[in-house]
Amino acid sequence: MRLIDLSQPLFDGAPNCPAHPPVSFRRTADHPHGGWRMEEIAMATHTGSHLDAPLHKLAGGKSISDLPLETFVGPARIVDLRGLAADAPIDGAMLEPKLAGLKAGEIVLLATGWGDRRAKTEEWLHHSPRLSPDGARWLAGRQVRGVGIDHYSIGGEGAANEETHTLLLGAGLWVVEELKFPAEVFALPMPVKFWALPLNWPGCSGAFCRPVIEADSSGS
């Protein structure tokens, strides 16, 4: 098996949602004095490559530990949206021709190219392409199991982001954010087999994950 890593690295001061605490990595022990090396980390649960459970937006919704692990593994279709302008909405009319043959239960991963632009810039932090409420409604209506994007927020900012999250999570989907798509994934036959296993954090609204694609196997 060969795996293709879709995760974003986390490190001290890494770019993240500006509404969240800054990412902190602090070395608390080291060689040779301490006899071993150890780090202490501090950040929000929705940082770096991570999963949103319904509880993230919906009071009383399912937490990350309420969803079976098998939910986060399955056939996925990568939608090539590279070249989108800043603030561009991704709606149903844009998705429909790119997702011919989409089946209920599949996972949809939106590759805008902005995962390659990850930085603490005004443009990346506040003006990414985003899944619009119309696009979220289109995907939920096709009964996909999860949706991902290569930015920290699938819906951008503001009221539209809240509606997009409510539509997806309210339909029982999970969301994976902060992906990065290496160029080689766009040559793979679709669907691919996708894995994004969350950490075992009971009752949490989301969790870090390591999203990967099995490069040498069909997702079907």
Number of C-alpha atoms within 10 A of each C-alpha: 6 10 15 16 17 22 21 23 13 16 13 13 11 18 20 25 20 11 7 12 12 17 19 15 16 12 10 12 14 12 9 8 8 10 9 10 12 12 11 10 12 12 16 16 17 22 25 28 27 27 31 27 28 27 19 21 18 15 8 9 16 20 20 25 18 14 15 10 14 10 16 22 21 20 21 28 23 22 17 17 16 12 11 17 12 14 16 15 19 21 18 17 11 12 17 14 9 14 13 8 8 18 15 13 16 24 30 24 22 25 23 24 23 25 23 14 14 20 14 15 11 9 13 21 19 16 15 28 27 27 27 22 24 18 23 24 19 19 26 21 13 13 17 22 25 26 26 24 29 29 32 26 24 25 25 23 15 8 10 16 18 15 19 22 26 19 22 27 25 19 18 19 22 26 25 30 28 26 29 24 25 14 8 9 16 13 7 14 13 16 19 23 22 26 23 23 20 21 15 12 14 12 13 17 21 27 25 22 20 19 26 20 22 16 19 13 15 15 19 11
